C-alpha cells in the first residue's frame, strides 16, 4: 500500500491547522502547569527551611540544657569543696586540707602579709597560725559562685572564734573571702588564688549616758 502525500502531514502543519483559540488555550494551560510546578517547588523549599530551623532550635536547646546541667554540677562540687575546707580546718588536718583544696602553685593573699605561693608554703602558714592560736570556724557561707569554663570565682564569709595560746580571752572574728578556682585534668576543682580580710565586728562598748 502506498501512502499519498496528503496522508503524511508534518507536525508543524498540524499545529498550524489548529484553530487560534485552541492554541491560546494550550499555551495558557502550559503556563498554569508551570506556575503550579513552581509553587510546589517553593512550598517544598519552605518546608525544608522550616524543618532545618526546628532542628537547629532543638540542637540549641539540647546544648543549652547540657551546659546548664554542667554548670550546676560545677557549682555543687565547688560548694562541697568549701564545706570540706571548714571540716578539715577545724580538725587541724592541714596536710590533707592543702592537698585536697589547693593547686600545686596556689597563691594565698592574707592581710598585712607578703604573698604566700605554693602548696607547701601555704601549709606552713596554716601550721604556724594554729601553733600560735586556737581558732575555730563556726560558720562559712558561700554567697556566690560563677563558672567560666575551666575557671570559677567564689566569694563568701566566715565567722568564728580565736584565742591566743599564750593566754587571753576568746575573741570572735568575722571575715570575707574571694577565691579563684581552676578545673584540674581529672575534672576536680581546686583553689588557685585566695584572698581574705576581716570584717569590722559590732562594737561592744556601751554608749555613754549624759546626766
HELIX and SHEET records of a PDB file:
HELIX    1   1 UNK A    5  UNK A    7  5                                   3    
HELIX    2   2 UNK A   11  UNK A   17  1                                   7    
HELIX    3   3 UNK A   20  UNK A   91  1                                  72    
HELIX    4   4 UNK A   94  UNK A  101  1                                   8    
HELIX    5   5 UNK A  119  UNK A  132  1                                  14    
SHEET    1   A 6 UNK A 116  UNK A 117  0                                        
SHEET    2   A 6 UNK A 102  UNK A 109 -1                                        
SHEET    3   A 6 UNK A 189  UNK A 198  1                                        
SHEET    4   A 6 UNK A 171  UNK A 183 -1                                        
SHEET    5   A 6 UNK A 151  UNK A 164 -1                                        
SHEET    6   A 6 UNK A 133  UNK A 148 -1                                        
END                                                                             
